[in-house]
């Protein structure tokens, strides 16, 4: 009998929107008032276990919940054109991840990926809760979140790019906004 692990991840996101200085760039269905099929795309890979991505209503507010049990990932995302980096994004998150087996890890994250015209990732910002230590790289900067606590984050896109001194701002054409849940070790779940 195969040894299994319990990796559970959940992300709840509320009130995600872009405020552009007079610009009309904004997420489609960023407040989740409509079904997730409006504006959002889903990507999952279940090496073992299951994934759930759903819209949840609590009192008068709607949220998106992304959950991955065991190995693989679940992602809810939207890609928007960027014509102006002087924009703020405000997001309310509750992230949680857990793993109870040595050598395995779990991560729940809100990810902003700066893309070029061909959708190639130039840089990525993550607000994440992970069961392993996250390290910054030349292409990825991480902010740690507290587990299972609602937190509101306001992010200025241009200001975040200071973490990437080698990026050519002129190549940034799009922004991918993702809710992501991940369970590690795809070969031995």
Backbone as a printed PyTorch tensor [residue, N CA C, xyz], in Angstrom:
tensor([[[  0.8370,  -1.1780,   0.0000],
         [  0.0000,   0.0000,   0.0000],
         [  0.8850,   1.2460,   0.0000]],

        [[  0.5690,   2.1840,  -0.8260],
         [  1.3360,   3.4010,  -0.9910],
         [  1.1020,   4.3300,   0.1970]],

        [[  2.1920,   4.9370,   0.6750],
         [  2.1140,   5.8890,   1.7710],
         [  1.6170,   7.2180,   1.2210]],

        [[  0.5650,   7.7860,   1.7990],
         [  0.0190,   9.0600,   1.3210],
         [  0.2990,  10.1550,   2.3210]],

        [[  0.2560,  11.3560,   1.8720],
         [  0.4190,  12.5080,   2.7380],
         [ -0.8120,  13.3780,   2.6150]],

        [[ -0.9760,  14.2240,   3.5830],
         [ -2.0850,  15.1610,   3.5570],
         [ -1.5170,  16.5460,   3.3400]],

        [[ -1.6470,  17.0530,   2.1390],
         [ -1.2760,  18.4330,   1.8500],
         [ -2.5590,  19.1460,   1.4800]],

        [[ -2.9550,  20.0460,   2.3120],
         [ -4.1640,  20.8060,   2.0390],
         [ -3.8200,  22.2630,   1.8670]],

        [[ -4.4110,  22.8950,   0.8930],
         [ -4.1460,  24.2970,   0.6320],
         [ -5.4540,  24.9980,   0.3550]],

        [[ -5.5220,  26.2060,   0.7790],
         [ -6.7180,  26.9750,   0.4750],
         [ -6.3520,  28.4360,   0.3330]],

        [[ -6.9780,  29.0700,  -0.6030],
         [ -6.8160,  30.4990,  -0.7980],
         [ -8.2120,  31.0800,  -0.9220]],

        [[ -8.4580,  32.1090,  -0.1900],
         [ -9.6810,  32.8720,  -0.3670],
         [ -9.2650,  34.2770,  -0.7660]],

        [[ -9.8790,  34.7970,  -1.7850],
         [ -9.5360,  36.1260,  -2.2840],
         [-10.8030,  36.9430,  -2.3850]],

        [[-10.6990,  38.1750,  -1.9630],
         [-11.8480,  39.0570,  -2.0620],
         [-11.4280,  40.4210,  -2.5650]],

        [[-12.3010,  41.0570,  -3.3150],
         [-12.1610,  42.4420,  -3.7150],
         [-10.8260,  42.7470,  -4.3660]],

        [[-10.5670,  42.1260,  -5.4740],
         [ -9.3240,  42.3360,  -6.2150],
         [ -9.6240,  43.2740,  -7.3800]],

        [[ -8.9370,  44.3920,  -7.4250],
         [ -9.1830,  45.3140,  -8.5210],
         [ -7.9630,  46.1830,  -8.7790]],

        [[ -7.9050,  46.7060,  -9.9660],
         [ -6.8520,  47.6560, -10.3230],
         [ -7.4570,  49.0500, -10.3600]],

        [[ -6.7330,  49.9830,  -9.7780],
         [ -7.1440,  51.3730,  -9.8230],
         [ -6.0800,  52.1050, -10.6250]],

        [[ -6.4290,  52.5270, -11.7930],
         [ -5.4560,  53.2120, -12.6580],
         [ -5.8000,  54.6780, -12.7270]],

        [[ -4.8130,  55.5060, -12.6770],
         [ -5.0150,  56.9460, -12.7220],
         [ -5.8020,  57.3290, -13.9690]],

        [[ -7.1160,  57.1680, -13.9090],
         [ -7.9610,  57.5300, -15.0330],
         [ -8.0350,  56.4670, -16.1060]],

        [[ -7.3420,  55.3660, -15.9510],
         [ -7.3320,  54.3230, -16.9730],
         [ -8.5120,  53.3800, -16.7700]],

        [[ -8.8940,  52.6660, -17.8020],
         [ -9.9940,  51.7090, -17.6780],
         [ -9.4840,  50.2830, -17.5390]],

        [[ -8.1750,  50.1030, -17.3040],
         [ -7.6550,  48.7520, -17.0660],
         [ -8.2440,  48.2200, -15.7800]],

        [[ -8.9090,  47.1120, -15.8540],
         [ -9.4100,  46.5070, -14.6270],
         [ -9.6710,  45.0370, -14.8620]],

        [[ -9.7110,  44.3250, -13.7950],
         [-10.0450,  42.9140, -13.8690],
         [-11.4960,  42.7420, -14.2630]],

        [[-11.7600,  41.6950, -14.9800],
         [-13.1390,  41.3290, -15.2680],
         [-13.5910,  40.4550, -14.1080]],

        [[-14.6760,  40.8390, -13.4580],
         [-15.2340,  40.0850, -12.3440],
         [-14.2220,  39.9650, -11.2000]],

        [[-13.4990,  41.0560, -10.9110],
         [-12.5100,  41.0540,  -9.8470],
         [-13.0880,  40.9310,  -8.4580]],

        [[-14.3730,  41.2110,  -8.3030],
         [-15.0060,  41.0700,  -6.9930],
         [-15.8110,  39.7780,  -6.8730]],

        [[-15.7560,  38.9470,  -7.9100],
         [-16.4000,  37.6270,  -7.9450],
         [-17.9200,  37.6850,  -7.7760]],

        [[-18.5160,  38.8050,  -8.1350],
         [-19.9700,  38.9230,  -8.0660],
         [-20.6540,  38.0240,  -9.1010]],

        [[-19.9250,  37.6940, -10.1700],
         [-20.4450,  36.7990, -11.2000],
         [-19.7520,  35.4390, -11.0790]],

        [[-20.2580,  34.4740, -11.7870],
         [-19.6450,  33.1490, -11.8150],
         [-18.1750,  33.2530, -12.2290]],

        [[-17.3360,  32.3250, -11.7710],
         [-15.9070,  32.3600, -12.0900],
         [-15.6160,  32.2140, -13.5810]],

        [[-16.5740,  31.7120, -14.3490],
         [-16.3790,  31.5880, -15.7920],
         [-16.2840,  32.9610, -16.4600]],

        [[-16.7400,  33.9980, -15.7580],
         [-16.6900,  35.3560, -16.2890],
         [-15.3330,  35.9600, -15.9110]],

        [[-14.4490,  36.0780, -16.8910],
         [-13.1660,  36.7380, -16.7110],
         [-12.0180,  35.8620, -16.2580]],

        [[-12.2810,  34.7580, -15.6150],
         [-11.2280,  33.9400, -15.0250],
         [-11.0070,  32.6460, -15.7930]],

        [[ -9.7730,  32.1320, -15.7100],
         [ -9.4190,  30.8420, -16.3000],
         [ -8.9200,  29.9250, -15.1880]],

        [[ -9.0270,  28.6320, -15.4170],
         [ -8.6340,  27.6340, -14.4320],
         [ -7.6040,  26.6930, -15.0460]],

        [[ -6.5790,  26.3750, -14.2540],
         [ -5.5810,  25.3890, -14.6550],
         [ -5.2970,  24.5020, -13.4460]],

        [[ -5.3650,  23.1860, -13.6350],
         [ -5.0850,  22.2630, -12.5410],
         [ -4.2720,  21.0830, -13.0450]],

        [[ -3.5300,  20.4810, -12.1410],
         [ -2.8290,  19.2280, -12.4110],
         [ -2.8720,  18.4190, -11.1200]],

        [[ -3.5590,  17.3050, -11.1630],
         [ -3.6950,  16.4330, -10.0010],
         [ -2.8630,  15.1790, -10.2150]],

        [[ -1.6470,  15.1730,  -9.6640],
         [ -0.8420,  13.9590,  -9.7070],
         [ -1.4470,  12.9370,  -8.7530]],

        [[ -2.0080,  13.4240,  -7.6820],
         [ -2.7360,  12.6150,  -6.7150],
         [ -3.6350,  13.5750,  -5.9450]],

        [[ -4.7020,  13.0750,  -5.3800],
         [ -5.6150,  13.9300,  -4.6450],
         [ -6.5600,  14.6550,  -5.5780]],

        [[ -7.0170,  15.8090,  -5.1400],
         [ -8.0180,  16.5440,  -5.9060],
         [ -7.7980,  18.0450,  -5.8090]],

        [[ -8.4710,  18.7690,  -6.7050],
         [ -8.4470,  20.2300,  -6.7290],
         [ -9.8750,  20.7420,  -6.6980]],

        [[-10.0550,  21.8730,  -6.0410],
         [-11.3600,  22.5320,  -6.0360],
         [-11.1260,  24.0230,  -6.2210]],

        [[-11.8330,  24.5910,  -7.1780],
         [-11.8220,  26.0340,  -7.3710],
         [-13.2810,  26.4400,  -7.4530]],

        [[-13.6820,  27.2900,  -6.5170],
         [-15.0970,  27.6560,  -6.4960],
         [-15.3010,  29.0670,  -5.9740]],

        [[-16.4820,  29.5610,  -6.2230],
         [-16.9280,  30.8660,  -5.7540],
         [-17.7410,  30.6280,  -4.4880]],

        [[-17.4530,  31.4170,  -3.4580],
         [-18.0940,  31.2450,  -2.1630],
         [-18.7260,  32.5700,  -1.7550]],

        [[-19.9160,  32.4990,  -1.1650],
         [-20.5580,  33.7080,  -0.6470],
         [-20.5940,  33.6240,   0.8790]],

        [[-20.0870,  34.6880,   1.5230],
         [-20.1450,  34.8120,   2.9720],
         [-20.8130,  36.1470,   3.2610]],

        [[-21.9910,  36.0770,   3.8330],
         [-22.8280,  37.2530,   4.0560],
         [-23.0720,  37.9410,   2.7220]],

        [[-22.6480,  39.1940,   2.5680],
         [-22.8950,  39.9230,   1.3260],
         [-21.7180,  39.9050,   0.3630]],

        [[-20.6460,  39.2050,   0.7030],
         [-19.4350,  39.2270,  -0.1110],
         [-19.1840,  37.8940,  -0.8070]],

        [[-18.5990,  37.9880,  -2.0050],
         [-18.2030,  36.7990,  -2.7590],
         [-16.6870,  36.6730,  -2.7400]],

        [[-16.2260,  35.4430,  -2.7290],
         [-14.8050,  35.1350,  -2.6970],
         [-14.5170,  34.0070,  -3.6640]],

        [[-13.2610,  33.8840,  -4.0230],
         [-12.8210,  32.7170,  -4.7820],
         [-12.0190,  31.8440,  -3.8280]],

        [[-12.2310,  30.5430,  -3.9000],
         [-11.4970,  29.6000,  -3.0640],
         [-10.7910,  28.6050,  -3.9760]],

        [[ -9.4780,  28.4890,  -3.7810],
         [ -8.6550,  27.5660,  -4.5550],
         [ -8.0670,  26.5810,  -3.5630]],

        [[ -8.2710,  25.2840,  -3.8220],
         [ -7.8190,  24.2600,  -2.8910],
         [ -7.1710,  23.1120,  -3.6480]],

        [[ -6.0430,  22.6350,  -3.1340],
         [ -5.3540,  21.4680,  -3.6960],
         [ -5.0660,  20.5020,  -2.5590]],

        [[ -5.5240,  19.2900,  -2.6820],
         [ -5.2500,  18.2310,  -1.7120],
         [ -4.2380,  17.2910,  -2.3530]],

        [[ -3.1260,  17.0560,  -1.6870],
         [ -2.0250,  16.2050,  -2.0950],
         [ -1.2190,  16.8180,  -3.2310]],

        [[ -0.7620,  16.0200,  -4.1760],
         [  0.2680,  16.4590,  -5.1360],
         [ -0.3090,  17.1190,  -6.3840]],

        [[  0.3180,  18.2330,  -6.7780],
         [ -0.0740,  18.9370,  -7.9860],
         [ -0.3510,  20.4000,  -7.6870]],

        [[ -1.1710,  21.0190,  -8.5340],
         [ -1.4880,  22.4360,  -8.3330],
         [ -2.8930,  22.7480,  -8.8150]],

        [[ -3.3940,  23.8690,  -8.3420],
         [ -4.6590,  24.4270,  -8.7970],
         [ -4.4480,  25.9320,  -8.9170]],

        [[ -4.9160,  26.5060, -10.0340],
         [ -4.6940,  27.9270, -10.2870],
         [ -5.9330,  28.5580, -10.9090]],

        [[ -6.3060,  29.7020, -10.3680],
         [ -7.3440,  30.5540, -10.9300],
         [ -6.6270,  31.8210, -11.3650]],

        [[ -6.7530,  32.1940, -12.6450],
         [ -5.9660,  33.3290, -13.1180],
         [ -6.6900,  34.1370, -14.1810]],

        [[ -6.1340,  35.3370, -14.3850],
         [ -6.6210,  36.2490, -15.4120],
         [ -5.4200,  37.0360, -15.9300]],

        [[ -5.3540,  37.2380, -17.2280],
         [ -4.2860,  38.0250, -17.8340],
         [ -4.9110,  39.2970, -18.4060]],

        [[ -4.3360,  40.4400, -18.0370],
         [ -4.8530,  41.7170, -18.5360],
         [ -3.7350,  42.4940, -19.2190]],

        [[ -4.1000,  43.3110, -20.1830],
         [ -3.1500,  44.2040, -20.8590],
         [ -2.7620,  45.3050, -19.8880]],

        [[ -1.5060,  45.6900, -19.9190],
         [ -1.0210,  46.7970, -19.0900],
         [ -0.5360,  47.9130, -20.0010]],

        [[ -1.0990,  49.0740, -19.8340],
         [ -0.6200,  50.2250, -20.5860],
         [  0.0280,  51.2360, -19.6590]],

        [[ -0.1050,  51.0080, -18.3480],
         [  0.3760,  51.9610, -17.3620],
         [  0.8030,  51.1840, -16.1150]],

        [[  2.0620,  51.3180, -15.7250],
         [  2.5520,  50.6380, -14.5160],
         [  2.2440,  51.4210, -13.2470]],

        [[  1.7770,  52.6420, -13.3780],
         [  1.4220,  53.4500, -12.2120],
         [  0.0020,  53.1200, -11.7760]],

        [[ -0.1590,  51.9060, -11.2720],
         [ -1.4510,  51.4250, -10.8370],
         [ -1.3020,  50.7090,  -9.4980]],

        [[ -2.3590,  50.7410,  -8.7310],
         [ -2.4060,  50.0150,  -7.4710],
         [ -3.3470,  48.8440,  -7.6060]],

        [[ -2.9850,  47.7760,  -6.9580],
         [ -3.8490,  46.5980,  -6.8950],
         [ -4.1140,  46.3510,  -5.4210]],

        [[ -5.3650,  46.2000,  -5.0650],
         [ -5.7260,  45.9170,  -3.6890],
         [ -6.3850,  44.5530,  -3.6390]],

        [[ -5.9550,  43.7380,  -2.6810],
         [ -6.4670,  42.3790,  -2.5950],
         [ -6.6050,  41.9920,  -1.1260]],

        [[ -7.6750,  41.2940,  -0.8280],
         [ -7.9030,  40.7710,   0.5210],
         [ -7.7550,  39.2620,   0.4310]],

        [[ -6.8200,  38.7020,   1.2340],
         [ -6.4660,  37.2880,   1.1400],
         [ -6.5290,  36.5950,   2.4880]],

        [[ -6.8140,  35.3140,   2.4330],
         [ -6.5950,  34.4110,   3.5680],
         [ -5.9280,  33.1780,   2.9830]],

        [[ -4.6590,  32.9870,   3.3030],
         [ -3.8630,  31.9020,   2.7420],
         [ -3.5840,  30.8590,   3.8220]],

        [[ -3.5810,  29.6040,   3.4170],
         [ -3.2480,  28.5380,   4.3460],
         [ -2.6690,  27.3700,   3.5670]],

        [[ -1.6920,  26.7000,   4.1530],
         [ -1.0810,  25.5250,   3.5390],
         [ -0.5510,  24.6360,   4.6540]],

        [[ -0.6270,  23.3280,   4.4500],
         [ -0.0340,  22.4310,   5.4340],
         [  0.3970,  21.1420,   4.7700]],

        [[  1.4280,  20.5490,   5.3520],
         [  1.9510,  19.2740,   4.8920],
         [  2.3900,  18.5030,   6.1290]],

        [[  2.0350,  17.2320,   6.1980],
         [  2.4080,  16.4800,   7.3910],
         [  3.3300,  15.3010,   7.0800]],

        [[  4.0900,  15.4160,   6.0040],
         [  5.0230,  14.3520,   5.6490],
         [  6.3800,  14.9670,   5.3210]],

        [[  7.4510,  14.4260,   5.9020],
         [  8.7930,  14.9340,   5.6400],
         [  9.1030,  14.8870,   4.1490]],

        [[  9.7700,  15.9310,   3.6800],
         [ 10.1720,  15.9880,   2.2810],
         [  9.1140,  16.5600,   1.3610]],

        [[  7.9390,  16.8320,   1.8650],
         [  6.8660,  17.4070,   1.0650],
         [  6.6150,  18.8340,   1.5280]],

        [[  6.1110,  19.6490,   0.6410],
         [  5.7890,  21.0230,   1.0130],
         [  4.4730,  21.4340,   0.3770]],

        [[  3.9270,  22.5010,   0.9080],
         [  2.6720,  23.0380,   0.3940],
         [  2.7870,  24.5590,   0.3550]],

        [[  2.0900,  25.1610,  -0.6030],
         [  2.1480,  26.6030,  -0.7830],
         [  0.7840,  27.1050,  -1.2320]],

        [[  0.3670,  28.2270,  -0.6670],
         [ -0.8160,  28.9460,  -1.1180],
         [ -0.3530,  30.3650,  -1.4130]],

        [[ -0.7080,  30.9030,  -2.5850],
         [ -0.1500,  32.2000,  -2.9690],
         [ -1.0770,  33.0110,  -3.8610]],

        [[ -0.8950,  34.3150,  -3.7620],
         [ -1.4360,  35.2830,  -4.7070],
         [ -0.2300,  35.7440,  -5.5130]],

        [[ -0.2930,  35.5960,  -6.8350],
         [  0.8840,  35.8380,  -7.6710],
         [  0.5730,  36.8920,  -8.7320]],

        [[  1.4680,  37.8680,  -8.8380],
         [  1.4270,  38.8430,  -9.9230],
         [  2.6100,  38.5600, -10.8280]],

        [[  2.3390,  38.2080, -12.0680],
         [  3.4010,  37.9320, -13.0400],
         [  3.3970,  39.0260, -14.0940]],

        [[  4.5320,  39.6750, -14.2710],
         [  4.7010,  40.6850, -15.3110],
         [  5.1290,  39.9570, -16.5780]],

        [[  4.3430,  40.1000, -17.6490],
         [  4.5530,  39.3560, -18.8830],
         [  4.9200,  40.2760, -20.0370]],

        [[  5.6110,  39.6900, -21.0390],
         [  5.8510,  40.4300, -22.2780],
         [  4.6960,  40.1500, -23.2460]],

        [[  4.8040,  40.6220, -24.4710],
         [  3.7350,  40.4410, -25.4710],
         [  3.4400,  38.9690, -25.7640]],

        [[  4.4420,  38.1030, -25.6560],
         [  4.2680,  36.6660, -25.9480],
         [  3.9060,  35.8660, -24.6940]],

        [[  3.5260,  36.5310, -23.6200],
         [  3.1510,  35.9130, -22.3400],
         [  4.3060,  35.2420, -21.6180]],

        [[  5.5340,  35.6300, -21.9340],
         [  6.6960,  35.1290, -21.2110],
         [  6.8290,  35.9250, -19.9100]],

        [[  7.0530,  35.2110, -18.8040],
         [  7.1880,  35.8630, -17.5050],
         [  8.5360,  36.5720, -17.4030]],

        [[  8.4720,  37.8690, -17.1010],
         [  9.6720,  38.6750, -16.9090],
         [ 10.0270,  38.7810, -15.4280]],

        [[  9.0120,  38.8380, -14.5700],
         [  9.1940,  38.9420, -13.1330],
         [  7.9020,  38.5000, -12.4500]],

        [[  8.0590,  38.0960, -11.1830],
         [  6.8780,  37.5970, -10.4610],
         [  6.9670,  38.0300,  -8.9940]],

        [[  5.8370,  38.5420,  -8.4870],
         [  5.6880,  38.8900,  -7.0750],
         [  4.7130,  37.8920,  -6.4680]],

        [[  5.0780,  37.3190,  -5.3140],
         [  4.1700,  36.3860,  -4.6310],
         [  3.9150,  36.8500,  -3.2000]],

        [[  2.6580,  36.8580,  -2.8300],
         [  2.2770,  36.9330,  -1.4270],
         [  1.8980,  35.5020,  -1.1050]],

        [[  2.6360,  34.8780,  -0.1950],
         [  2.4850,  33.4290,  -0.0460],
         [  2.6170,  32.9760,   1.4010]],

        [[  1.9580,  31.8740,   1.6600],
         [  2.2050,  31.1090,   2.8770],
         [  2.6960,  29.7450,   2.4060]],

        [[  3.8480,  29.3320,   2.9210],
         [  4.4490,  28.0790,   2.4870],
         [  4.9590,  27.3050,   3.6920]],

        [[  4.9670,  25.9810,   3.5660],
         [  5.5060,  25.1410,   4.6300],
         [  7.0220,  25.0270,   4.5420]],

        [[  7.6140,  25.5720,   3.4900],
         [  9.0790,  25.6390,   3.4110],
         [  9.4750,  27.0930,   3.2040]],

        [[ 10.7170,  27.3940,   3.5040],
         [ 11.2180,  28.7600,   3.3760],
         [ 11.2670,  29.1540,   1.9010]],

        [[ 10.7370,  30.3210,   1.5960],
         [ 10.7620,  30.8410,   0.2310],
         [ 11.9410,  31.7840,   0.0800]],

        [[ 12.6440,  31.6610,  -1.0250],
         [ 13.7840,  32.5390,  -1.2750],
         [ 13.5160,  33.3880,  -2.5060]],

        [[ 14.0300,  34.5920,  -2.4720],
         [ 13.8960,  35.4960,  -3.6100],
         [ 14.9480,  35.1480,  -4.6490]],

        [[ 14.5910,  35.3660,  -5.9140],
         [ 15.5010,  35.1250,  -7.0360],
         [ 15.5060,  36.3870,  -7.9050]],

        [[ 16.3530,  36.4350,  -8.9130],
         [ 16.3260,  37.6020,  -9.8100],
         [ 14.9860,  37.7900, -10.5290]],

        [[ 14.1700,  36.7290, -10.6210],
         [ 12.8720,  36.8230, -11.3020],
         [ 11.6750,  36.7510, -10.3690]],

        [[ 11.8940,  36.4580,  -9.0830],
         [ 10.7550,  36.2600,  -8.1790],
         [ 11.0400,  36.8890,  -6.8260]],

        [[ 10.0470,  37.6560,  -6.3310],
         [ 10.1490,  38.2650,  -5.0120],
         [  8.9570,  37.7950,  -4.1860]],

        [[  9.2310,  37.3970,  -2.9270],
         [  8.2000,  36.8190,  -2.0670],
         [  7.9130,  37.6810,  -0.8470]],

        [[  6.6370,  37.8110,  -0.5460],
         [  6.1730,  38.3940,   0.7120],
         [  5.4970,  37.2590,   1.4760]],

        [[  5.8630,  37.0940,   2.7270],
         [  5.2670,  36.0340,   3.5420],
         [  3.9470,  36.5030,   4.1390]],

        [[  2.9750,  35.6160,   4.1250],
         [  1.6710,  35.8830,   4.7190],
         [  1.5190,  35.0630,   5.9890]],

        [[  0.7150,  35.5520,   6.8830],
         [  0.3770,  34.7800,   8.0810],
         [ -0.6400,  33.7160,   7.7000]],

        [[ -0.5560,  32.5290,   8.2890],
         [ -1.5090,  31.4810,   7.9250],
         [ -2.9130,  31.7560,   8.4580]],

        [[ -3.8750,  31.5280,   7.5880],
         [ -5.2930,  31.5220,   7.9360],
         [ -5.7900,  32.8200,   8.5810]],

        [[ -5.2040,  33.9550,   8.1900],
         [ -5.6220,  35.2700,   8.6770],
         [ -5.9950,  36.1400,   7.4840]],

        [[ -7.1440,  36.8040,   7.5620],
         [ -7.5130,  37.7360,   6.5050],
         [ -6.5570,  38.9160,   6.5410]],

        [[ -5.9920,  39.2500,   5.3870],
         [ -5.0700,  40.3690,   5.2610],
         [ -5.4030,  41.1360,   3.9940]],

        [[ -5.3750,  42.4480,   4.0880],
         [ -5.5580,  43.2990,   2.9160],
         [ -4.1890,  43.8270,   2.5000]],

        [[ -3.8920,  43.6840,   1.2220],
         [ -2.6150,  44.1290,   0.6670],
         [ -2.8950,  45.0930,  -0.4790]],

        [[ -2.1800,  46.2160,  -0.4930],
         [ -2.2480,  47.1470,  -1.6130],
         [ -0.8570,  47.2010,  -2.2270]],

        [[ -0.8070,  46.9690,  -3.5180],
         [  0.4570,  46.8330,  -4.2270],
         [  0.5030,  47.8520,  -5.3570]],

        [[  1.5720,  48.6550,  -5.4020],
         [  1.7860,  49.5500,  -6.5260],
         [  2.6800,  48.8200,  -7.5190]],

        [[  2.2010,  48.6270,  -8.7310],
         [  2.9280,  47.8330,  -9.7170],
         [  4.3300,  48.3870,  -9.9910]],

        [[  4.4390,  49.6760, -10.2380],
         [  5.7600,  50.2590, -10.5370],
         [  6.6960,  50.1080,  -9.3430]],

        [[  6.1890,  50.3310,  -8.1550],
         [  7.0110,  50.2160,  -6.9480],
         [  7.5460,  48.7870,  -6.7710]],

        [[  6.7480,  47.7900,  -7.0890],
         [  7.1840,  46.3980,  -6.9400],
         [  8.3270,  46.0450,  -7.8820]],

        [[  8.4020,  46.7340,  -8.9990],
         [  9.4510,  46.4400,  -9.9700],
         [ 10.8440,  46.8380,  -9.4810]],

        [[ 10.9110,  47.5610,  -8.3740],
         [ 12.2230,  47.9110,  -7.8040],
         [ 12.9820,  46.6500,  -7.3640]],

        [[ 12.2770,  45.5700,  -7.1350],
         [ 12.9060,  44.2970,  -6.7500],
         [ 13.6250,  43.6340,  -7.9240]],

        [[ 13.4210,  44.1780,  -9.1150],
         [ 13.9730,  43.5740, -10.3360],
         [ 14.7460,  44.6240, -11.1390]],

        [[ 15.9300,  44.9990, -10.6880],
         [ 16.6600,  46.0960, -11.3490],
         [ 17.0680,  45.8000, -12.7900]],

        [[ 17.1100,  44.5410, -13.1750],
         [ 17.5460,  44.2090, -14.5370],
         [ 16.3930,  44.1310, -15.5420]],

        [[ 15.1550,  44.2690, -15.0860],
         [ 14.0110,  44.1470, -15.9910],
         [ 13.8770,  45.4190, -16.8400]],

        [[ 13.5600,  45.2270, -18.1010],
         [ 13.3000,  46.3370, -19.0150],
         [ 11.7980,  46.6400, -18.9560]],

        [[ 11.4410,  47.7320, -18.2990],
         [ 10.0380,  48.1030, -18.1140],
         [  9.2880,  48.1990, -19.4360]],

        [[  9.9880,  48.5580, -20.4990],
         [  9.3390,  48.7370, -21.8000],
         [  8.8320,  47.4190, -22.3780]],

        [[  9.3650,  46.3000, -21.9080],
         [  8.9240,  44.9930, -22.4110],
         [  7.6720,  44.4830, -21.7040]],

        [[  7.3070,  45.0840, -20.5840],
         [  6.1270,  44.6370, -19.8410],
         [  4.8790,  45.0460, -20.6060]],

        [[  4.0670,  44.0660, -20.9770],
         [  2.8560,  44.3270, -21.7450],
         [  1.5940,  43.8390, -21.0430]],

        [[  1.7500,  42.8510, -20.1470],
         [  0.5800,  42.2300, -19.5250],
         [  0.8590,  41.9180, -18.0670]],

        [[ -0.2260,  41.6950, -17.3390],
         [ -0.1440,  41.2830, -15.9460],
         [ -1.0110,  40.0400, -15.7730]],

        [[ -0.4180,  38.9880, -15.2310],
         [ -1.1680,  37.7750, -14.9110],
         [ -1.4080,  37.7790, -13.4100]],

        [[ -2.6730,  37.6990, -13.0260],
         [ -3.0600,  37.6940, -11.6220],
         [ -3.5610,  36.2930, -11.3050]],

        [[ -2.9270,  35.6450, -10.3250],
         [ -3.2250,  34.2410, -10.0430],
         [ -3.4690,  33.9880,  -8.5670]],

        [[ -4.3810,  33.0840,  -8.3250],
         [ -4.5350,  32.4400,  -7.0220],
         [ -4.0150,  31.0330,  -7.2240]],

        [[ -3.0940,  30.6040,  -6.3940],
         [ -2.3510,  29.3780,  -6.6790],
         [ -2.2240,  28.5300,  -5.4270]],

        [[ -2.4850,  27.2420,  -5.5520],
         [ -2.2970,  26.2780,  -4.4710],
         [ -1.4690,  25.1220,  -5.0180]],

        [[ -0.4840,  24.6700,  -4.2340],
         [  0.4820,  23.7120,  -4.7290],
         [  0.8580,  22.6950,  -3.6310]],

        [[  0.9330,  21.4480,  -4.0240],
         [  1.4530,  20.3830,  -3.1740],
         [  2.6190,  19.7340,  -3.8860]],

        [[  3.7590,  19.5430,  -3.2100],
         [  4.9910,  19.1230,  -3.8680],
         [  5.0800,  17.6220,  -4.1070]],

        [[  6.2420,  17.2370,  -4.6130],
         [  6.6540,  15.8580,  -4.8430],
         [  5.7080,  15.1100,  -5.7690]],

        [[  5.8040,  15.4490,  -7.0290],
         [  4.9370,  14.8440,  -8.0430],
         [  5.2970,  13.3990,  -8.3430]],

        [[  6.4590,  12.9330,  -7.8940],
         [  6.8720,  11.5600,  -8.1700],
         [  6.8630,  10.7140,  -6.9180]],

        [[  5.7870,  10.4010,  -6.3860],
         [  5.7640,   9.5730,  -5.1980],
         [  4.6390,   9.9230,  -4.2610]],

        [[  3.6290,  10.4940,  -4.8100],
         [  2.4800,  10.8480,  -4.0020],
         [  1.8060,   9.6020,  -3.4650]]])
